Amino acid sequence: MPLIQVKLIEGVFDAAEKEAIIEKLTDAMVSVEGEAMRPVTWVTIEEVTSGEWGIAGKALHTGDVIGMRSAAQ
């Protein structure tokens, strides 16, 4: 039974986006292993506190990631 764990910085994704993440990751597992995996694929989302996640030696905050998302769209 696959368990897919996702960590996100808090406050970046809303409930609908998190549901879409769960759905799409489950679909990805099914595309590899077959439809029998759908009912046994677990996806968990854990939110990390703003400022407690870093990249390139610098702490990231919720506003930083929201800015990155906006720039990428």
C-alpha positions as CSV (number, residue, x, y, z in Angstrom):
1,M,0.0,0.0,0.0
2,P,1.7,3.2,-1.2
3,L,2.0,6.1,1.2
4,I,2.9,9.4,-0.5
5,Q,3.9,12.2,1.9
6,V,3.9,15.8,0.9
7,K,5.3,18.7,2.9
8,L,4.2,22.3,2.1
9,I,4.8,25.6,3.7
10,E,1.6,26.6,5.7
11,G,-0.8,29.0,4.1
12,V,0.3,28.6,0.5
13,F,-2.3,26.1,-0.8
14,D,-6.0,26.3,0.0
15,A,-8.2,23.3,0.8
16,A,-9.3,22.8,-2.9
17,E,-5.7,22.9,-4.1
18,K,-4.7,20.3,-1.4
19,E,-7.6,18.1,-2.6
20,A,-6.3,18.4,-6.2
21,I,-2.8,17.5,-5.0
22,I,-4.1,14.3,-3.3
23,E,-6.2,13.4,-6.4
24,K,-3.4,13.9,-8.9
25,L,-0.8,12.1,-6.9
26,T,-3.2,9.2,-6.5
27,D,-3.8,9.3,-10.3
28,A,0.0,9.2,-10.8
29,M,0.4,6.0,-8.7
30,V,-2.5,4.4,-10.6
31,S,-0.9,5.3,-13.9
32,V,2.2,3.3,-12.9
33,E,0.7,0.4,-10.9
34,G,-2.9,0.1,-12.2
35,E,-6.4,0.9,-11.0
36,A,-6.1,-1.7,-8.2
37,M,-3.8,0.8,-6.4
38,R,-6.4,3.6,-6.1
39,P,-8.2,2.3,-3.0
40,V,-5.0,1.5,-1.2
41,T,-3.0,4.6,-2.0
42,W,-2.6,7.0,0.9
43,V,-1.5,10.6,0.5
44,T,-0.8,12.8,3.5
45,I,-0.1,16.5,3.5
46,E,1.9,18.1,6.3
47,E,2.2,21.9,6.5
48,V,5.5,23.2,7.7
49,T,5.5,26.4,9.8
50,S,6.5,29.5,7.8
51,G,10.2,30.3,8.3
52,E,11.0,26.7,9.3
53,W,11.8,25.6,5.7
54,G,14.9,26.8,3.9
55,I,16.5,26.7,0.5
56,A,20.0,27.9,-0.5
57,G,20.7,28.7,3.1
58,K,17.8,31.0,3.6
59,A,14.5,30.5,5.5
60,L,11.4,30.7,3.4
61,H,8.2,32.3,4.6
62,T,4.6,31.9,3.3
63,G,4.8,35.2,1.5
64,D,8.0,34.2,-0.3
65,V,6.4,31.1,-1.7
66,I,3.2,32.9,-2.7
67,G,5.4,35.4,-4.5
68,M,7.2,32.5,-6.3
69,R,3.8,31.0,-7.4
70,S,2.6,34.3,-8.7
71,A,5.8,34.9,-10.7
72,A,5.5,31.4,-12.2
73,Q,2.0,31.9,-13.5
